[in-house]
Amino acid sequence: MPFLNPLFLVGLLAAGIPILLHFLSQRNPRSIEFSTLRFLQQALAKVRRRQRITQFLLLLLRVLAVVCVVLAFAQPRLRYSRFLPPSGRNVVIVIDGSASTQAGLLGQSHFKKAQIWALRFLNTLDSNDRVALFIPGSRKRRRIFPGTMNHAVVKENILSAHAGFMRIDLANELLRLLREFGQNSQYRQCEVHVFSDFQKSSWPLDGLRENLKSTPWRGMTIFLNDTSEKDLENVRIADVELNLQPGSKQLSGIAKLRNYLDKTAKGLLHVRMGGKDVFTRGITIGAQATADVPFEVALPPQTGEREILGTLVYEKDNFEPDNRYAFVLRPQEHVRVLILGHEHGNDSRYATYYLERAINPSRAADNLLQPSIRSELSKDSDVKNIAMILLCTDSNGLEANTVNRLTSYVENGGTLVIYPDGDPGRYQKILNSFKSLKKLRVSLREYDVAREILVSTSPGRGGLMEKNLAGILKTGQFKISARRIFALDLSGMDLVEPCFQLETGSALLLRIPVGKGVIWLSALSPRRDYSSWPTHPLFVIFHQYLALEAVKKQIISNHLEVGEPLRIPVAMGLLRLGVKVTTPEGEIREYKLERRKIEEPFLLQAFPAPGHYRVQLEKTGEERNVAVVMPSAESELEHWSGAQLKDGMRPLRVYYARSIEEELQNLQYLTRGYPLWPWLLLAAFLFLLIEEIYANMRTAQQVSRKQVMRTGAASVPGHPGVRLD
């Protein structure tokens, strides 16, 4: 049992004072001659025994009271196995470096507050304490493990760290660290100090408690130190819709802003292109509301660059990183649409005949949409700058390279439309070539003669395309004649969006999102002898809508969130690829990429902060600009409370604090032990109280006995005037 003030134990010598006073107060008995009375001697012996017991108890109470007072001044502490040692501790410091920690008030971010707090805590440690450091999410890797007793190194790493722009799952990071500590015998008894704003997106508590059951956490103590501020003003540029018509010099768009605070926000929105503000507008957004801000600007003159870089900027709130939205524009004179199928040679019996005319009805050379027909994709350049691909299943299958290029094209944001031709087996075979379509099953419904079929809007499941097309119709219904219907079984398919319903129960068109792109499937063939669908006006309007939507994706190119990889599809049979990346600050970094299979794209992880990056491929010489924005989840700035964190992290021993003083108070309790001095003072008071009560009762008994002897003595018979005392 440790004592905070052991010098006061010298005061235990004072416990001898009552004993000394007891012996000094003893009186020597006087001998008085008296007649021999046997009963009087017996009574006297009984009284003496009672007095000895009484005097011993009173002496014991006085001694115990003195001992309790002295021990209380010495401040003993009671320690259990769960308490921390006063020195030689294994301390782990974890500082949250995710993007949300850059928010803050009065110029002090959550991350800066965590740094100051961690440094103050570091100064309280003993020189024999080993300190490990982890700063997940910081711009440069910060990790010191195993721990060191050189606290100056830890301090230097904390001071030089900067919060990053990524979303970090800090709860799972902590789990991983605890498991790593469990494999290291030195850290099975340790204390982990986490400094974070505990934003809900970075601390998914759902399922965390279940995972902790399999974590070797016993012997570990977790200190959760909350650096968050309440009621932070934050307006995020959530999305931007840009519209740049091919050949146009005017850019129009709508900036979608969201206010996360429970009060009205006011600020300025800027559009910057070519290093200048080309648009500025003051805006007001209601509490917890969104606002659409339209803008229109003239494009700056191009200086040899095929792409135009721009940034939307909102000012000003308490979280600056999500106030910027970078974009890359790729102006185009024409929109290229690729039709995969057999050349028709102006023969209307081929499916490609009607598809080509749906894209360019007038077949004019200066038309906005320009189709081209190919039977295969032999190289990656065949899909470069293609807005949309129409695939006719008029062959027995596709080559593996063609399927890989189509898959990569769709996953990177392309639009692919697959049409059946004559044989459902060929349709099924081509669908099976795509991993995302293998669950689909095709069945053929065929009639001897063409049958008139009613087509109507899908009940409750139709998407934007169906709404646009239905808006053209007065009744929302139309009729077509069909001899062959390729029904699609959607069992096991998620996120499928139908567009129009045939009266036979099958959807006319299906929209299936794949990666960043989309695949459309049709239940009717574009051949005129199978249905009248290719000659219906909506057939042309559908393809025109699809092409224009695809153009928007192509104009806004290479748009990523921080931490998201850039997919680089490269053929040439390469398994390794060198890439140079120019950061927004102008720094050039080199990367060596690898892939396991040539049909897979290369994945480039090289975008740790928002802004514009330039990517150059060494083998091909291709260059592209990439616009990177903040992760949307980091803008919510919603934080867990201490009670929620403790409940979500059971069965860990968790201590929560919102200031260094609270944390030190928790540490004082765990390192010094449980204080006993209040209980000792209480015990001393009780001992003195009992001694006083007992002494008073004894004195009262003696007085009562003497009064009885004075007033109650009997007269001796035959001797008047004589009484027995």
N, C-alpha and C positions, 0 to 999 in steps of 0.2 A: 504494500500500500504506500504510494508516494505521498510526500508532504510538500506543499508549496512553500511553507515557512518553517523548516525543521529547527531553526534556532529557538523557537518558542517551546520546544520540547524540554528545554532546561527548566522551564516552569513547572515540570512534574515534581521537582523537589518541593514545591509548595504543598504537595499532598501530605508531606510530613508535619505540617503546621498543626492541623487538627489533632494528630496523634500526640504531638508534643504537649499541646494544651490539655489534652485529656489526662496525661500523666501528671502534669503540674497541678492540675486541679484536684488530684486525689488527696484526701485528708487522712492523717494517721489516727487510728482509733484510740480513745482513751479508756483505760481500765477503770470500771466502777464496781465497787464491791456490792453484791446483791445476793439475795438468798437464792439458793439453788431451786430453779423452777424448770423442770424438764420441758414443759410445753412451750415456755417462753423461748428456750433455746432452739427448739424445732421451728418455731415461727420465724425467728430471726434468720436462720439458715435459708429458709424458703424465700424470704424477702431479698436476701443478698444475691441469690441466684437470678431472680427476676431482674434485679438492678443491673447485674453484669450483662445480661442479654440485651436489655434496653440500651445500656451505654454503648455496647458494641455496634448495635444497629445504627444508632445516631452517629457514631464515629464513622461507620462505613458510608453512610449517606453523605457526610460532609467531605470525606476523601474523594468519593466518586464525583461530586459536584465540582471540586477543584480540578480533578483530572479532566473532566469533560470541557471545562472552560479553557484549560491549557491546550488541549488537543484541537479545540475549535480555532484558537489563534494560530496553531500550526497548519491548519487547513489540509487535512488528509483527503485523498481522492480514492474512490473505489473504482477499480478497473476490471473490465471483463475481457474476454478474448476478442470481442468485436471492436475494442478500442484501438486507436492507432498508437504506435510507439512515439515517444517524444522526439527521438532523433533516429537517424539511419533509415528513414522512410523511403519507399519507392513511390515517387510522385509522377503522374502522367498529366500533362497539360494538353488539352485539345481545344483549338480555337477555330470556330466556324468561319471559313473564308468564302462562303457562297455569295452570290450576287446581292441577296436581300440585305446583307450586313453593311452594304454601302449606304443604306438609308439612315437618316438621323436628323437631329435638331441642332440648330445653332452651330453648324459647321463641324459637329462631332458625330461621326457615323457610329453605327453599332460596332463595327470592326475596330475602330479607333478606341472606343470605350472598352472593348474586350482586351485590347493590347495594354492599356493603362492598368486595368484591373489585374491582368495576369502578371504584369511587372511588379505591382505592389504585393501581390501574393508571393511572387518569387523572392522578394526581399525578406519575407518573414520566415523562410526556410532555414534550417540548420545547414551548416557547411558539409555535414556528413550525409545529407539527403541526396539521393540520386533522382535526377529529373529527366524525363523523356518528353518530347515535344512532337505534336502532330498538328498541321494546319491544312486540313482538306479543303480544296477549292481555291486556294491562293494562286496568284498568277505564276509564281515559281514554287517548285516543290520544297516544302519545309518539313523535314522529318529527322528527329534525333532519337534513335532507338538502337540498342538498349540505352538506358539513362546514363547521365554523366553527373559527376559532382562539380564539374566546371560550370557554374551557373552563369558565368560571363558569356559563354558560347550560346547558351539558351537565350539569354537576354538579347544578344546581337541578332539572333534569328527572329525573335519576336518583333524587334524594332524594324527590321528590314522587310517584313512581310507586308503584302498588300492584298486586299480582298479581290477575288476574281469576279467573273461575270457568268459563271455556270450555276446550274442547279445541282446541289449536292444532296444525296440521301444520307443525311448525317446520322440518322438512327441506325441504318444498316452499317455505316462506317464504324459506329461505336460498337455494334455487335461483332464486326470483323476484328476490331482491336481487342475486345474482351476474349475472343476465341484465341487470338494470337498470344495474349498474355497467359491464357490457361495452358498453353503448350510450353511456356517458359517458367520454370520453377521459381525463378527470382521474382516474377511478377504475379504469382498466385496470391500474394498478399500485397495489395497496392491500393492507392487512392487515385481516382481519375477525376480531374477538374475540367469540366466542359464549359467553355465560354461561348454563348450563342444567343441569337435573338429568338430561337426556337419557333421559327416560322413553320406553319403546318405543312407546307409543301416540302420542307426539308426534313420534317420529323413525322413520317407516316406511322402513327402509333398503332394503327390497325394491324394486328398480327404480331406486333413487336413482343408483347408479353408471351405469346406462344413460342416464339423463337428463343426467348430468354430461358425457357425451361431446359433447353439442350445446350446452354452456354455455361462453361465452368466459371461462374461468377463468384462462388463462395470465397470469402476472404477479400473481396474487392468492395470498395466504397466509392460511390459516384456522387460528385458534387455538381449540381446543375446551376450555373451562374447566368442569370438572365440579364442581357444587355439591351433589351428592346425598349423602345419608347412608344408611348400610346398616342393615338390620334395623329398619325403622320399624314400629311397631305401628299397624295400620289395620284397623278393622272398619266395613264399609259396610252401611247399610240398603239392600239391593239392590232390594227390592220389597215392596209391601204389598197383601195381598188383603183388601178390605173387604166386609162383608156387612151391608147395611141393608135390611131388609124394608120395603116400603111401609106406612106408617102406624105403624111401630114406633118406640119411643123408645130402643131399645138398639142400639148399634153393636158388632159383633163383627168381628174380623179376625185375620190372621196376618201378623206382621212377619218377613220373610226377611232374615237377617243373614249376612254372609260375612266370615270372618277370612282376611286375606291373608298373615299372618305364620306362620312355621314353629314357633310355640309357642302355647300356650293363652292366650286373651284373656279377661279378666273386666271387666265393666262394668255400667252401669245403663241400662235402656230406659224412657223416659218417653213418655206420650201426653198432648199438650197441646191443649186445646180451650177456647175462650173465655178465653184468657190464663191458664189454670190447668192444673196437672198433675192429670189425672184417672186416671192409671194409672202405676205405677212398679214395675219388677221387675228384680232382679239376675239376670244371665245369665252363663254360661260357655260359650265356644265353643272347640272343639279346633283344633289347628294345621291351617291350610289347609282348614278345614271350614265348613259352613253350619249355621245353626240356625233353626228355625221357632218363633217366640215368639207364642203365642195371647194375645189380650186381648179383654176385653169391657167397655165403658164405657157410661154413660148419656149421652144427648145433652143438651147444655146447652139451656136455654130459648131459643127463637128470639126475636129482637128486631126483627121486621120483615124480617130478611134471609131470603131464600128458600134461600140456600146456607149451609152450615156449614163453617168453616175449621178445620183441625187440622194438627198437626205431630207427627211421631215424632222423638224425640231420643235419640241414644246418647251416653253419656259413660263414659270419656274415652280418646282415643288421640292419635297424633301427626299426624293429618290431620283437622282439625275440619270442613271444609266438607261432607264427605259423611256427616256424622253426623246430618244433619237431612233429613227427608223430609216435604215439605208435601203436603197433599191438600185437595180441595174436595168436599164432599158436597152432593147435591141431593135432599133427602127428597121422596118422592112418595107420594100416597095410592093412585094407580092407575097401571097400566102401559098406555100407549096403543100399540096395534098397528094399522098402516094396511094395508088390503087394496086394491090397485090392480086394478080390474076392473069388470065390469058388475054392476049391482045384480041380485040373484037373486030378490027378492020371494018368498022361501020356496020357490023352485023348485029342487029338488035336481038339476036338469039343469045348473045353472051351477056353475062351479068355485068361485066365491066362497062358495057355500052351505056346503061342507064345510070350507073354510078358516076361516070365521067360527066354526063350531062346534068346530073344533080349538083355537081360541084361548079361547073361552068356552063350554065344553060345556053348562053349565046356563043360559046366556044370562041370568044374574042381573045386576042393575044394580050390586050391591055386589061383584062378582067382582074379583079382583086384576087380571086381564088384560081390557082393554076394547077390542074391535076396532071399527074404522070402515071403511066402504067408500067409495072415490072412484074416479072414472074418469081423472082427470088431476091434476097438481100445478100449480096456477095461480100460486102465490106461495110464497115461502120459508117463511112461517109454517105451511104445510101439513105440513112435516116437522119443525117445531120440537117438541122434547120427545117425539118418536116413538121408541119403543124398537126397533121392528122393522117392516119393510115387506115384504109378500107381494105379488109381482107376477104376475098371470095374463096370459099372452100370448093373450088372446082378441080382440085387435084387430089391424089390419094394421101397427101401429107406434105409436111414442110421439112426441109433440112434442119438438122440440129442447130446449125449456126444462125439460120433465119429465125428460129424460135428464140434462141438466146438474145439475138439483137432486138427482137420485138419485145421480149420480156424486159430487157434493160431499158428500152425506149419508154415503155409504160411506167415502170417503177420510177423513172426520172421525170415523170410529169407528162408523158405523151398520151394521146387519145387513139385508141384502137377500136375499130368497129368490125365485127366478124359476122359474115353473112353465110347462110347455108346455100348450097347450090341444088343439086338434084338428089344426092344420096345421103341419107341420115348417118350412115356409117362413116363417110368421109368427114361429115360435120363433127361427129363424136370423136373421131381420131384426132382431129386438129385441136378440139377443145382439151383433150387429154394431154396434148403436148405442153400445155401451160399448167404449172403446179396449182395456181389459184383457181383453175376451172375443172379440176379432175373430179370433183364431187357432182358436177352437173351431168344429168342423163337426158339424152335426146330420144324422143319418140315421134314417129311420123304418123300424121293423120291425113289420109289421102282420099279424095273423092273422084268418082268417075268423070264427072263434069264439074266445071267451076261453080262454086256455091257462093251466094251473097252472104257476107258475114258482117254483123254489126260490131263496130269498134267504139268503146266508150272509155271514159277516164277510170283509173284504178280506184277502188274504194278505200280512201284513207292512206294510201301508200305512195301515191305519185309524188314525184319530185318537181324541181324547178322546170325541167325540160317539158314535162307534161303540162304544167300550168301555162307555160309560154305558148305551146301548140294549141291547147284547149281554148286559150284566149282568142285565137284566130277564128275558131268555130263558133257559130251562133248557139248551137245546142249542146256543144261539148261531145257530140257523137258524129260518126261518119260511117259509111259503108264501103267495103271493098269486096271484090270477088276473089276467091282463092280455090285452088285445086289441091295444093299441098301446104300443110301447116307443120312446122317442126317445133313441137311442144317441148318445153324445157322443164324438167323436174328440179325444183329448188330445195329439196330436202337436204338439210345440213349446211346450207349456204347462209351466211350472215351478211348484213349490210347491203343486201340486194335491193335495188330500187326499180320497180316496174314503171314503164311508161306506156299507158293505154292497155286496155284489157280486151281480148277477143271474146266473143260470146261463147266460144268453145271452152273458156276457162284459162287459156294460156295467155301470158303477157305478149304483147306485140314486140316490145323492146325491153331489154333489161340493162340497167346500169350497175356495174360492179367496180368499186374502187380497188385499185391495186397499187400499193406504194403511194407515190405522189400523183399517179395518173389514173386513168379509168379505161375499162373495157366495156364496150356496148355489144350486146348480142341481139340478133333478130330472129323472130319466129317465122318470117316470110323471106323468100328468096327475092333478090333483085331481078330475077328473070321474068319477063312478061308472060311467058306461057305457063308459069306456075301461080301467078297472082297479078292483080291489077295495082298492087302497092307501088311498083316503080313508076307508074304513070300518074299517081295521085299527087296533087300539089303539095300535100304535107310531106311527101317523100323528099322533095327538093328543099322545103323550108327546114326540115329536120337537119339535113346535112349542112345547110348554110349556118344554122344556129351552132351546130357542133364545131364547125370550122372557125367561127368567130370566137367561141369560147376557148378553143385551142390556141388561137392567136394571142389572146390575153396572157395565157401561160407562157407562151414563147417570148413575147415582148418583155415580160418581167422574168428574167432568167436568173438561175442560180441563186435562189433565195433560201437561206438557212437560218436556224437558231444556233446560238452559241453552244458548242459541244456536239452539234449534229455533224455527221460525216458527209463529205461530198462524194457522191458516187461517180466514178470515172470509167465509163465503158470504153475499153480499148481492145481492138482486135489484134492483128499482127502476131498472134501466138505468144505474146509476152506474159511471163509470170512475175517479172520484176519491172518496176517502172520508177524512174527518177523524176521528182517534181520539185520545182522551185516556187516558193510562195512569198509574195511581197506583202507585208503587214500594213495596216493603216498608218503606222509610224514610219514606213519606208524601209524597215528592216527586211533583209532577204534571208529566208530559211530554206534549207534543203531537206527533202524527205526521200526515203527509199521505201517504196510500197511493194507489197507482195500479195499474191492471190494464189489459192490452191488450184483453181481450174480456170481455163481460159474463157469459159462462158460466164464467169462471175465478174462483176465490176471491181475495180480497185476502190478501196475506201480510204479517203484522206481525212485524217483528224488533225486539223491545223488551224482551227478558228476559235481561240480562247476568249475573244473580246468582240463586241459589236464594231461594225464599220465595213469598209470596202477592202477586199483582198484581191490580189492578182495572182492567178495560178498559171504556170507554164509547164507543159509536159516536155521532157527532154527528148524522147525518141521521135515524137511527131511534130514538135515545135508549136503545137496548138497552144493558144493563150485564151484565157477567159477571166472575166471579173466575177467575183462572188460577193453578194451583199449578205451581211450577218447581223441579226437582231437579237435582242435579249430574250431568254426563255420566258414565256408568258406566265408560268407558275410563280416566278420570283416576284411578280408585281403585286400579288395579293396582299402581302404584309399583314397576314392574320397569324397571331401567335397563340401558342398553348399557355395555359395558366400553370402555376406550380402544382395545384391539386391534380390537374389532368395529366401532367408529366409523371408525377409520383404514381398515380393509378395505372398509367399505361406502361410503366417500367417495373412493375412488380415481377418477381420477388427480389429485385436488386435493393440494396440499402442505398437510398437516394436522399440527399439533402439539397434543398432548393434555397437559393438566395438571390436577392435583387441588388445587393451592394456588397462591397468588400467587408464591411463591418459585420453583416449577417454571416458571411462565409467564415470569417475569423471566429465568430462566436460558435458556429458549428464545429470548427476545428478545435477550439479550446475545450469544448465538451469532450471530443473524441480523443484528443492527445493527453489531456490532464486527467481525465476520468470524471466520475460522478462526485460532486462536492458533498462532504459529510458535515461541514461545520454548522449548517443550520440545525441539523438533527442533534449534534452534540450540545449546542446551546440550549435546545429544547430539553434534552435529557438533564443538563445541569439545573435548569429551572425546576424540572419535576423533582429531582433529588432534594433540592433545597425546600421545595414546597412540602414534600412528604416529611422531611426532617422537622420543619417548623410545626406541621400539624401534629406529628407524633410527640414532639417535645411539649407542646401545649396540652395535649391530652394527658401526658404523664404528670405535668405540674398540676393540672386540675384534679387528678386523682389524689395527689398528696394533700392538697388543700382541703379537699372534701373529707379525707380521713381525719385530719386534725380537727375539723369542725365537729365531726361526729364524736370524737373523743372528748371535746370540751363540753359539748351540750348533752351528750347522751350517756355520761358516766353514772353508774348506779350507786345508791347509799348502802353502807355496810350495816346489815341488821344488828341492832343492839348497840350501835355506836353512832348516835346522831351527830351530824356535823362532819362526819368522815365520808369521803367519796373515793371511788376507785377510778383513777385516771388510766 
